[in-house]
């Protein structure tokens, strides 16, 4: 089941996030976060009316997805960047695509125009997932990050949520 996250889900979200910090290049942060960090993140998303979705199985959070502003300037207000993380023992079971599809629908409902993905270039599973969902590669940035003692490349992908839509009259 995929549903909106609640405050009660934050310890599980924190655990999934911290596992990705410590063991993957999906997140380029190097330090785990505390619960107060996830609470502040949750509050910020709520204040912007942006979703945090969780995948739940047997009353356990097995993954989560969210989006936020792509850049903090008004001219980018119709573009968002997303994050999707699946608990390490649940990867490869189809949760990522289901969370992504639900998140894309939420972005459309929110009136967003473009969803951006910033993916570590070696994460071919994530790149393939995004391609299957219609994202296209729009940029490659070699060696812009570092983690685990090696340079990381960044692949930008994007999905037009409302192809051909005219800009809103403002």
N, C-alpha and C positions, 0 to 999 in steps of 0.2 A: 504494500500500500504506500502511496505517496501522498503526503499531507503537508500543511503548513507547520513549521517548527513552533514549539512553545519553549518557555523558559526552562521547563523540565528536561528538554532535550539537550540543553547546553553542555552538561558534562560529557555526554556521548559525542557531541560535535567537537568538543575540545579534544577528546581522546583521538578521534579520527584525524583532526587537524595536526595534532602533535606527532602522531605516527608518521604522517606525510612529511612533516618538518624534519624529523630525525632519520627517516629511512628512504626518502625519495628526493628527486629533483623537481617534483611537481610544484613545490613551494620553495622559493629561494631564501626564505628566512632560515636562520640556523639555530634559533633559540625557541624552545617550546613556550607556549603561552599559558597564563593562568586563567582561571574561570572569570575573573574580572575583565580580562581582555575580551573574551567571547561575549560577555554580557554587554560591554560597550559596543562591540561590533553589532550584536543583535539589536540594541537600541537605535544605533545609527541607521540600520536597514529599515527598522520600523518607522523611524521619523521621516524617511524618504518614501514610505509606502512601497518598498522593494521587498520581494519575497525571499524567504529562506524556506526551502522545501526539504523534507526528510523522507527517506525510504525507511519503512518500518516492517520488520518481520518478527513475529512472536514477541511483540511489545519491545523490541530492541531496535534502536536506530542503526541502520546498516550503511547509510550514506546520506550526503546532503548536497544541496546545490543552492546557489544564490547569484544575484548579480548586483552590481553597483555602478556608479558613474564611471565612465571610461576615463574621462579627464575632468578636472574641476572647473571648467570654463563654460559659460552659458552656451557658446556655439556648439558644444558637444552634448547638449541636453537630451538629444534623441538617440544617443549611442550609449550602450552599456557594455561592461566587461563581466564575464561570468566566471564562476568557480564551481567545480564538481569534484567531490571526493567520496570514495567508496572505502568502507572499512577493509583492511588488508585481507581478511579471511572471506570476503564476499566479492572480491574482484573477479571479473570474467563470467559473471552470472547474469549479465544484462541490466544491472542496476544503473550504470552510467548512461546508457542510451535512454532509459525510461525517465531518469531525472532530467536529462537534457531536453527531451521532448516536452516535458511538463514546463520546464523553465522557459523554453522558447515561446510556448503559448502564453505564459504569464507576461513575457516582454511585449508580445503583440497586444495583449489586453491593456497593458500600461501605456500603449501608444508609442512604444520605442520603434526606431527605424532600423538600427543596425546592432547586432550583437558581436562583440569582439572576443576572440580567444587568444591568449598569449600562452604558448605551449613550449616547453623545453624541447628543442628540436630532436633529441634522441628518443622522445616518448612517442614512438610510432603508433602504439595502440591508441593513444589519444588523438593523434593526427588522423588516423583512419576513421575513428568514431566521428570526428567532426566532418570529415569528407562525406561520410554516409548520410549525415544530417544536412548536407547542402552547403557547408562552409567552404570557402575558397581561400587558398593561401594568398596573402596580400603583401607579405614581407618576411625577410630573413635578416636577422641581426646576429652575426657571428661574435662569439666571445664577449658578450655584454654582461655576463654574470659569472659567478664563481661559487662552487659548493663542493664539498668533499675533495678539495685540493685539485679541482680541474675547472677549466673554462667551460661555460655553458653558452650554447647558442639559443636564440629565441626565434620561434616561428609565430608570426601573426596570421590569424585566419579571421574571416568575418562572414556573417550571414546577413543578407538583406531580409529583414522581417516582413517588409511590405514592398516588394519590388515594384518599381514604377510609380510609387506614391509621390504625389506632389508635396513640397514642403508646406507645413501649416501656415495659414495666413495669420500674421501676428500684428 
